[in-house]
């Protein structure tokens, strides 16, 4: 029985979840919807399932009547990928607050062994993220939610991919939280990926380069962020928080814990 116990303990690993949030609406914000879909696809390739990812958007922008090619997601005029069927949820202030308080059916099993990736994009300004046309979430309110969440899960990675992104990073961060911000407090987030065919910018620079990377899951997150230079992003990547996290803590799913019936007694 002792061997049984240690075998079971050795197989227990934290399970990962992802919250991908686009707060913007309107066809001209096409790039923000592309951001969350590229990250969604990347996570699926790395052992996540759709049941472990919550996808929220202010509007199904790729289905807009002004989009002349609804079967593909454009990265620029030379690059596009096949668009799958995605299960979106409406991006509202209340839905975001509910989710980061673990009030969602996909997060019922989220616990102290779970790691959580939170990706935020859309329009940001000093210390707030705009949500569609009439709502916003402010740094202090979001920070309080993250502080509470940090006591209920194992590790948290928050990626803020907006203009003035670092202004959304609080002064005090729990020891199990790490923030990535793709722009300084007084700096815009940039897209260099325009499509003349669609008449919009297609994807922001951070996600454009992230989706092309061959991820090294053993790389420290601080070193990982250094790959996104100002020359690449056209803005400044900044980080804050626990410096001992790794890419594999969040960007790939851990092996599932087997049922007791799957474990042979030695």
JOJOFEN-V999948 format. One record per backbone hydrogen bond with DSSP energy under -1.0 kcal/mol. CO is the residue of the C=O (numbers start at 0). NH is the residue of the N-H. E is the energy in kcal/mol with one decimal. If there is no record, write none. Layout:
((CO | NH | E) (CO | NH | E))
This chain:
((0 | 4 | -2.4) (1 | 5 | -2.2) (2 | 6 | -2.2) (3 | 7 | -2.2) (4 | 8 | -2.4) (5 | 9 | -2.1) (8 | 11 | -1.1) (14 | 114 | -1.9) (16 | 116 | -2.6) (17 | 53 | -2.8) (18 | 118 | -3.1) (19 | 55 | -2.9) (20 | 120 | -2.5) (22 | 131 | -4.6) (25 | 28 | -2.1) (26 | 29 | -1.5) (28 | 31 | -1.4) (28 | 32 | -1.1) (29 | 33 | -2.0) (30 | 34 | -2.2) (31 | 35 | -1.5) (32 | 36 | -1.8) (33 | 37 | -2.7) (34 | 38 | -1.9) (35 | 39 | -2.2) (36 | 40 | -2.5) (37 | 41 | -2.3) (38 | 42 | -2.4) (39 | 43 | -2.1) (40 | 44 | -1.9) (42 | 47 | -2.1) (43 | 46 | -1.0) (45 | 252 | -2.5) (48 | 51 | -1.9) (49 | 52 | -1.1) (51 | 17 | -2.1) (53 | 19 | -3.0) (54 | 88 | -1.9) (55 | 21 | -2.2) (56 | 90 | -1.9) (58 | 60 | -2.3) (59 | 62 | -1.6) (60 | 63 | -1.8) (63 | 66 | -2.0) (70 | 82 | -2.7) (72 | 80 | -2.3) (78 | 74 | -3.0) (78 | 75 | -1.6) (80 | 72 | -3.0) (88 | 56 | -2.2) (91 | 95 | -2.1) (92 | 96 | -2.4) (93 | 97 | -2.6) (94 | 98 | -2.1) (95 | 99 | -2.4) (97 | 102 | -3.1) (98 | 101 | -2.3) (101 | 103 | -1.4) (103 | 106 | -1.7) (106 | 109 | -1.3) (110 | 113 | -2.4) (113 | 153 | -3.2) (114 | 16 | -2.1) (115 | 156 | -2.7) (116 | 18 | -2.9) (117 | 158 | -3.2) (118 | 20 | -3.0) (119 | 160 | -3.1) (120 | 22 | -2.3) (122 | 129 | -2.9) (124 | 127 | -1.6) (126 | 138 | -2.2) (127 | 124 | -2.4) (128 | 136 | -2.2) (130 | 134 | -1.6) (134 | 130 | -3.1) (136 | 128 | -2.5) (137 | 141 | -2.7) (138 | 142 | -2.9) (139 | 143 | -1.9) (140 | 144 | -1.7) (141 | 145 | -2.3) (142 | 146 | -2.6) (143 | 147 | -2.0) (144 | 148 | -2.7) (145 | 149 | -2.5) (147 | 150 | -1.1) (148 | 151 | -2.1) (148 | 152 | -1.0) (154 | 115 | -2.5) (155 | 177 | -2.0) (156 | 117 | -3.3) (157 | 179 | -2.8) (158 | 119 | -2.9) (159 | 181 | -2.2) (163 | 166 | -1.4) (164 | 167 | -2.1) (165 | 168 | -1.4) (173 | 176 | -1.5) (175 | 155 | -2.2) (176 | 241 | -2.1) (177 | 157 | -2.7) (178 | 239 | -1.8) (179 | 159 | -3.2) (180 | 237 | -2.9) (182 | 165 | -1.8) (183 | 186 | -1.4) (186 | 163 | -3.3) (189 | 204 | -2.5) (192 | 201 | -3.4) (194 | 198 | -2.4) (199 | 194 | -2.5) (203 | 207 | -2.2) (204 | 208 | -2.0) (205 | 209 | -2.4) (206 | 210 | -2.2) (209 | 212 | -1.2) (215 | 218 | -2.0) (216 | 247 | -2.3) (218 | 246 | -2.7) (219 | 223 | -2.5) (220 | 224 | -2.3) (223 | 226 | -1.5) (224 | 227 | -1.4) (226 | 228 | -1.4) (228 | 232 | -2.9) (229 | 233 | -2.5) (237 | 180 | -3.0) (239 | 178 | -3.4) (244 | 220 | -2.6) (245 | 248 | -1.6) (246 | 249 | -1.7) (246 | 250 | -2.6) (258 | 261 | -1.7) (259 | 262 | -1.4))
